[in-house]
Amino acid sequence: MRLILFLLVLSPQLSPLLRPASARGGERGGNSSGFTGHTYVGRRRLLLEENHLQKLDKLAQGYMSNSELEMEVKSFGQRCANISRIYSIGKSVMGVPLWVIEISDKPGEKEAEPAFKFIGNVHGDEPVGRELLLLLANWLCDNYMKDPLATLIIKNVHLHVLPSMNPDGFSLRRRGNANNIDLNRDFPDQFFPMNDDVDGRQPETKAIMNWLEEIRFTASASLHGGALVANYPWDGTHNQTRNYYGCPDDDTFRFLASIYSRSHHNMSLSEEFKGGITNGASWYPIYGGMQDWNYIYGGCFELTLEISDNKWPTADELPMLWEFNKMSMLNLAASLVKTGVHGRIFSSDCGGPLPAYIAIKEINYTIKASKEFADYHRLLVPGGRYEVVATMPGYRSKSTSILLGNEAAGAVDFILDPEVASVGNQLRCGCDCSCDNMSRHKLLLFWSGPQLELSFIGIFLLMFLCFLLKRRTIFSYFKHRQSIGPRRSSAA
């Protein structure tokens, strides 16, 4: 009895401890104090978020703010105007311009050269990339015509640098953008019908997609943080399981990832990832990622580079991270002209450039030559023999075998012959035939429509006048012969 009385006295103090654990996340109960498990968890989460933001704000000291980044980009454009062009591909949710630095010996001009893009700060709380990409741009500018690698890249590649894809996430100190959307899950996916609603995509995602419609990038890399590894496609699997799932160019991607890893200070020494590289689906599958979308829809070989174990290291670590990653970024960009097979495609009937397709036998992936110059740039693993095939509707396909060396790219131009119809007439020329293409185009426009009808009438009248004049001349000739009599023969 004494025990029972003792428990009754203690019951008010024990009741919170005897409350079911599920009540912490359930609906608010009838506690008159208003302090329930739900509100406790909410306040604790808020406190943790506030502490986390305070920590990130402290870590952000020494990093460029969005306004400072914009000033740095524009300052670079003025200082290095001879090799750069500054432009924006769009704006973030909060209206911050997405600034790009193009670096080339002929910035803004279209050339028969490969294009490469670096993208930083895809996730707002992974800011190392935005700092390193500005350092990369300045290093190239300072070492142009001094360092062979800098000169090679600037003279032979159009390099495009987007320091921050997610400026809103950076200012808000969080992974997602201002709408709290993970931009690396916002692209159309090959396995699942996610993100198919065009209106539902984020403005930053749309900007990247429109960018690839304007510029034909050969390869690309996005800079992330939180690990130390070079990640390559595929990033997901058709059944959402975690296992190695390689794309058609798996060997080429492994080669490109290894270029970055081996050039890095210690990435290739990773104990977690053999050689410092990994297949995305083998690491952990994601869907709606930018990497796979680039390869499938943009014809662009993209890597996802995890360049720092710490997502947001202190600013005093940035010089070290730059030294660790500098040669990796330079060698990856230079690989576009140091490896693979490159060339142009022409039509034999008019000699003009032909935007045909290039395929490699036994690799189920096709790239298209550019419309302006019909140049193509096909990345491949060095040291192998490949059969390169050029195809174009209305033309006979051609192929050739090439052996790629370990230190030099291959060069193969194609001249395609038009197919011949059964009646013996050649099919219409599919290229932009030139001997002064613009003049010929204007001439065709002039000799079409009403002008064509008037031309036929004029030609008919001219022929009729010639007929009358000829008839009059013949009549006069015979009349003259009759007046002078038969011609005399000359003496021997």
C-alpha positions in Angstrom: 0.0 0.0 0.0 2.8 2.4 0.8 4.4 1.6 -2.6 1.1 2.5 -4.4 0.8 5.7 -2.5 4.4 6.6 -3.3 3.8 6.0 -7.0 0.7 8.1 -7.0 2.6 11.0 -5.5 5.3 10.7 -8.2 2.9 10.2 -11.1 2.9 13.9 -12.2 6.6 13.8 -12.4 6.7 10.4 -14.3 4.0 11.1 -16.8 6.2 13.0 -19.3 8.6 10.0 -19.3 5.8 7.5 -19.8 4.4 9.4 -22.8 4.7 7.4 -26.0 7.8 8.3 -28.1 5.6 8.9 -31.2 4.1 11.9 -29.5 7.3 13.8 -30.4 6.3 13.9 -34.0 2.6 13.7 -33.6 -0.2 16.2 -33.3 -0.1 18.7 -30.5 -1.8 17.2 -27.3 -3.8 18.8 -24.5 -0.9 19.8 -22.4 -1.9 23.1 -20.8 1.7 24.3 -20.9 1.7 24.1 -24.7 5.1 22.4 -24.6 4.7 19.2 -26.5 7.1 16.8 -28.1 6.3 18.4 -31.6 7.1 21.9 -30.5 10.2 20.7 -28.7 11.5 19.0 -31.9 10.6 22.0 -33.9 12.4 24.4 -31.6 15.4 22.1 -31.4 15.6 21.9 -35.3 15.3 25.6 -35.5 18.1 26.0 -33.0 20.3 23.6 -34.9 19.6 25.4 -38.2 20.4 28.8 -36.6 23.7 27.4 -35.3 24.4 25.8 -38.7 23.8 29.1 -40.5 25.9 31.0 -38.0 28.7 28.5 -38.6 28.4 28.9 -42.4 28.3 32.6 -42.1 31.6 32.4 -40.1 33.1 30.1 -42.7 32.0 32.4 -45.5 34.3 35.1 -44.3 37.0 35.3 -46.9 34.8 34.0 -49.7 33.5 36.3 -52.3 29.9 37.4 -51.9 27.7 37.4 -55.0 28.2 41.1 -55.6 32.0 40.7 -55.1 32.0 37.8 -57.5 30.2 39.9 -60.1 32.8 42.7 -59.7 35.6 40.2 -60.0 34.2 38.7 -63.2 33.7 42.2 -64.8 37.2 43.3 -63.6 38.7 40.2 -65.3 36.9 41.0 -68.5 38.5 44.5 -68.5 41.9 43.3 -67.5 42.0 40.4 -70.0 39.9 41.8 -72.8 42.1 40.4 -75.5 41.3 36.8 -74.6 37.9 37.0 -72.9 34.3 37.8 -73.2 31.8 38.3 -70.3 28.2 37.3 -70.8 25.2 36.1 -68.8 23.2 32.9 -69.6 20.2 34.0 -67.4 19.2 34.9 -63.9 18.6 33.0 -60.7 15.2 32.9 -58.9 16.2 36.0 -56.9 17.4 37.8 -60.1 21.1 37.3 -59.8 22.8 37.1 -63.2 24.6 33.9 -64.0 27.9 35.3 -65.3 30.1 33.4 -67.7 33.7 34.1 -68.7 34.7 32.9 -72.2 38.5 32.5 -72.6 39.9 32.2 -76.1 42.3 33.9 -78.5 39.2 34.8 -80.5 36.5 35.2 -77.8 32.9 35.5 -79.1 33.9 34.2 -82.6 32.8 30.9 -84.0 35.7 28.7 -84.9 36.3 25.1 -85.9 37.5 24.4 -82.3 36.1 22.3 -79.4 34.4 24.1 -76.5 34.7 23.2 -72.8 32.7 24.5 -69.8 33.4 24.6 -66.1 30.5 25.1 -63.7 30.9 25.8 -60.0 28.6 26.2 -57.0 25.9 23.9 -58.3 25.0 23.4 -54.7 24.8 26.6 -52.6 26.7 25.2 -49.7 29.6 23.9 -51.8 31.4 27.2 -52.7 35.0 26.1 -53.3 34.4 25.8 -57.1 33.4 29.4 -57.5 36.7 30.5 -55.9 38.9 28.1 -57.9 37.3 28.9 -61.2 38.2 32.6 -60.8 41.7 31.6 -59.9 41.8 29.4 -63.0 40.7 32.2 -65.3 43.3 34.6 -63.8 46.1 32.1 -64.1 45.3 31.5 -67.8 45.3 35.2 -68.5 48.5 35.8 -66.6 50.3 32.9 -68.3 49.1 33.3 -71.9 52.0 33.2 -74.3 54.3 32.3 -71.3 53.2 28.8 -70.3 52.8 26.2 -73.0 49.7 24.7 -71.4 47.9 28.0 -71.0 48.8 29.0 -74.6 47.6 25.6 -75.9 44.2 26.0 -74.2 43.6 29.6 -75.2 44.6 29.1 -78.8 42.8 25.8 -79.4 39.8 25.7 -77.1 36.9 27.9 -76.4 36.7 27.7 -72.6 33.6 28.9 -70.8 33.6 29.4 -67.0 30.4 29.7 -65.0 31.7 30.3 -61.4 28.3 30.1 -59.7 25.2 28.2 -61.0 23.4 28.7 -57.7 24.2 32.2 -56.3 20.9 32.2 -54.3 21.8 29.0 -52.5 25.2 30.5 -51.7 23.7 33.6 -50.1 21.1 31.6 -48.2 23.8 29.1 -47.1 21.9 26.0 -48.2 22.2 23.3 -50.8 19.2 24.2 -52.9 18.3 27.4 -54.7 15.9 30.1 -53.5 13.0 27.6 -54.0 15.0 25.0 -52.0 15.3 22.8 -55.1 18.4 20.7 -55.6 19.5 21.9 -59.1 21.4 18.6 -59.6 18.1 16.8 -59.5 16.2 19.2 -61.7 17.1 18.0 -65.3 15.2 15.6 -67.5 16.0 12.0 -66.6 16.5 9.1 -69.0 15.0 6.4 -66.7 12.0 8.2 -65.1 9.6 10.8 -66.4 10.6 13.3 -63.8 11.2 17.0 -64.6 9.4 16.6 -68.0 7.3 19.7 -67.2 9.2 22.5 -68.8 7.4 25.1 -66.7 8.3 23.3 -63.5 12.0 23.6 -64.0 14.0 26.1 -62.1 15.4 29.2 -64.0 19.0 28.1 -63.3 18.2 24.7 -64.9 16.6 26.4 -67.9 19.6 28.6 -68.3 22.0 25.7 -68.6 19.7 23.8 -71.0 19.4 26.9 -73.3 23.1 27.4 -73.0 23.8 24.0 -74.6 21.4 24.8 -77.4 23.5 27.9 -78.3 26.9 26.4 -77.9 28.0 23.0 -78.9 30.2 21.9 -76.0 32.5 18.9 -76.5 33.1 18.3 -72.8 32.3 19.8 -69.4 32.9 19.5 -65.6 30.9 20.6 -62.6 32.8 21.3 -59.3 31.3 20.0 -56.0 32.4 19.4 -52.5 32.1 16.8 -49.7 34.3 14.1 -51.2 37.5 13.6 -53.2 36.7 11.8 -56.4 36.0 12.2 -60.2 32.5 10.9 -60.9 31.3 9.8 -64.4 28.0 8.5 -66.0 25.7 6.9 -65.6 24.5 8.5 -62.4 21.4 6.2 -62.1 20.0 2.9 -63.0 16.8 1.8 -64.6 15.7 0.0 -61.5 17.1 2.4 -58.9 19.6 -0.2 -57.5 23.1 0.7 -56.5 25.5 -1.0 -58.9 28.0 -0.1 -61.7 26.0 1.1 -64.7 28.3 2.3 -67.5 27.3 4.5 -70.5 28.3 3.7 -74.1 31.5 5.7 -73.7 32.4 4.2 -70.4 36.1 3.7 -71.4 36.4 7.3 -72.5 34.8 8.6 -69.3 37.1 6.5 -67.2 40.0 7.9 -69.1 38.8 11.5 -68.7 38.1 11.0 -65.0 41.6 9.5 -64.6 43.1 12.6 -66.2 41.7 14.7 -63.4 42.4 12.2 -60.7 46.1 11.5 -61.7 46.8 15.2 -62.1 45.4 16.0 -58.6 47.7 16.1 -55.6 46.1 13.1 -53.8 42.8 12.2 -55.4 44.2 9.1 -57.1 45.5 7.8 -53.7 41.9 7.5 -52.4 41.3 4.4 -50.3 37.5 4.7 -50.8 37.6 5.0 -54.6 40.1 3.0 -56.6 42.2 5.4 -58.6 40.1 8.3 -57.3 37.3 7.8 -59.8 33.8 6.3 -59.6 30.8 5.4 -61.7 27.9 7.5 -60.3 25.4 4.7 -60.0 28.0 2.5 -58.2 28.6 5.2 -55.6 25.0 6.2 -55.0 22.3 6.6 -57.7 20.7 10.0 -58.4 18.1 11.0 -60.9 17.5 14.3 -62.8 21.3 15.0 -62.7 23.1 17.5 -64.9 25.9 15.0 -65.8 23.8 12.4 -67.6 21.6 15.0 -69.3 24.7 16.7 -70.8 25.8 13.4 -72.4 22.4 12.3 -73.6 20.8 15.6 -74.8 23.8 17.9 -75.2 26.3 15.7 -76.9 28.7 16.8 -74.1 31.0 14.6 -72.0 30.5 15.8 -68.5 32.2 14.8 -65.2 31.1 15.6 -61.7 34.2 16.5 -59.7 34.2 16.3 -55.9 37.2 18.5 -55.2 37.2 18.9 -51.4 36.4 16.5 -48.6 35.0 19.4 -46.7 32.0 21.1 -48.4 32.8 24.5 -46.9 36.4 24.7 -45.8 37.8 27.9 -44.3 39.0 30.5 -46.7 42.6 30.1 -45.7 42.5 26.6 -47.2 41.6 27.9 -50.7 45.2 28.5 -51.8 46.1 24.9 -51.0 42.9 23.6 -52.7 43.8 25.6 -55.8 47.3 24.1 -55.9 45.8 20.6 -55.5 43.3 21.1 -58.4 45.1 23.4 -60.8 46.9 20.9 -63.0 43.8 18.7 -63.0 41.6 21.5 -64.4 44.2 22.5 -66.9 44.9 18.9 -68.2 41.2 18.1 -68.4 40.6 21.2 -70.6 43.7 20.5 -72.7 42.6 16.9 -73.3 40.1 18.2 -75.9 42.9 18.9 -78.3 45.5 16.4 -77.1 43.4 13.3 -77.5 40.5 12.0 -79.6 39.8 12.4 -83.3 39.0 15.7 -84.9 38.1 16.9 -88.4 35.6 18.4 -90.8 33.1 17.1 -93.3 32.4 18.4 -96.8 30.2 17.6 -99.8 31.9 16.5 -103.0 29.3 18.2 -105.3 29.5 21.7 -104.0 32.5 21.7 -101.6 30.7 23.2 -98.8 30.6 22.1 -95.1 28.2 19.3 -94.3 26.8 19.1 -90.8 26.9 15.3 -90.8 27.1 12.7 -88.0 30.1 11.0 -86.7 30.0 7.5 -85.1 32.6 5.1 -83.9 31.9 1.5 -84.8 31.0 -0.7 -81.8 30.2 2.4 -79.6 26.5 3.2 -79.5 26.8 7.0 -79.4 26.7 9.6 -82.2 27.8 13.2 -82.3 27.0 15.9 -84.9 29.3 18.2 -86.7 28.7 21.9 -86.3 26.5 23.7 -88.8 28.9 26.6 -89.5 32.1 24.7 -90.2 31.1 21.0 -90.1 33.8 20.4 -87.6 33.6 17.5 -85.1 35.6 16.6 -82.0 35.2 13.0 -80.8 36.8 12.1 -77.5 38.3 8.7 -77.3 40.8 6.7 -75.3 44.3 7.0 -76.7 46.3 4.0 -77.9 43.5 2.2 -79.7 42.4 1.6 -83.3 38.9 3.0 -84.2 36.7 2.9 -87.3 35.2 6.4 -87.7 32.0 6.6 -89.8 30.5 9.8 -91.3 26.8 9.7 -92.3 24.4 12.2 -93.7 20.9 11.7 -95.1 21.1 12.0 -98.9 24.8 11.1 -99.0 26.8 7.9 -99.1 28.4 7.1 -95.8 32.2 6.8 -95.5 34.4 5.3 -93.0 38.1 5.1 -92.2 40.3 3.4 -89.6 42.6 5.4 -87.4 45.1 4.5 -84.8 45.3 7.0 -82.0 48.7 7.6 -80.4 49.2 8.1 -76.7 50.3 11.7 -76.9 48.6 13.1 -80.0 45.0 13.5 -81.4 44.0 12.1 -84.7 42.7 14.2 -87.7 40.3 12.8 -90.2 38.4 14.9 -92.8 35.5 13.4 -94.8 34.2 14.3 -98.3 30.8 12.7 -98.8 29.3 12.0 -102.2 25.6 12.6 -102.8 23.4 9.6 -103.5 22.2 9.1 -107.1 18.6 8.5 -107.8 17.4 5.6 -109.9 16.7 7.8 -113.0 20.3 9.0 -112.9 19.8 12.4 -111.4 21.7 13.5 -108.4 19.8 14.3 -105.3 19.6 17.9 -104.0 22.8 19.1 -102.4 22.5 19.1 -98.7 25.4 21.5 -97.9 25.6 25.2 -97.9 27.2 25.3 -101.3 29.5 28.2 -101.7 31.3 30.1 -104.4 29.8 33.3 -102.7 26.9 31.6 -101.0 25.2 34.9 -100.2 25.2 36.1 -103.8 23.9 32.8 -105.0 21.1 32.9 -102.4 20.1 36.4 -103.4 20.1 35.2 -107.1 17.8 32.3 -106.3 15.5 34.6 -104.4 15.4 37.0 -107.4 14.7 34.2 -109.9 11.7 32.9 -108.0 8.1 33.8 -107.7 6.7 36.7 -110.0 10.3 37.5 -111.2 10.5 34.0 -112.7 7.3 34.4 -114.7 8.4 37.8 -116.0 11.7 36.4 -117.0 10.1 33.6 -119.1 8.0 36.2 -120.9 11.0 38.4 -121.5 13.0 35.5 -122.9 10.1 34.5 -125.2 9.7 38.1 -126.6 13.5 38.3 -127.2 13.5 35.0 -129.0 10.6 36.1 -131.2 12.3 39.4 -132.1 15.5 37.5 -133.0 13.4 35.2 -135.2 11.8 38.2 -137.1 15.2 39.9 -137.5 16.8 36.7 -138.8 13.8 36.2 -141.2 14.2 39.8 -142.5 18.0 39.3 -143.0 17.5 36.1 -145.0 14.8 37.7 -147.2 17.1 40.6 -148.0 20.0 38.3 -148.8 18.0 36.3 -151.4 16.7 39.6 -152.9 20.3 40.9 -153.3 21.4 37.6 -155.0 18.7 37.9 -157.5 19.7 41.5 -158.4 23.4 40.6 -159.0 22.9 37.2 -160.8 25.0 34.0 -160.2 28.5 34.3 -158.5 31.4 33.9 -160.9 34.1 31.3 -160.3 37.6 32.6 -159.7 40.4 32.0 -162.0 42.9 29.2 -161.3 
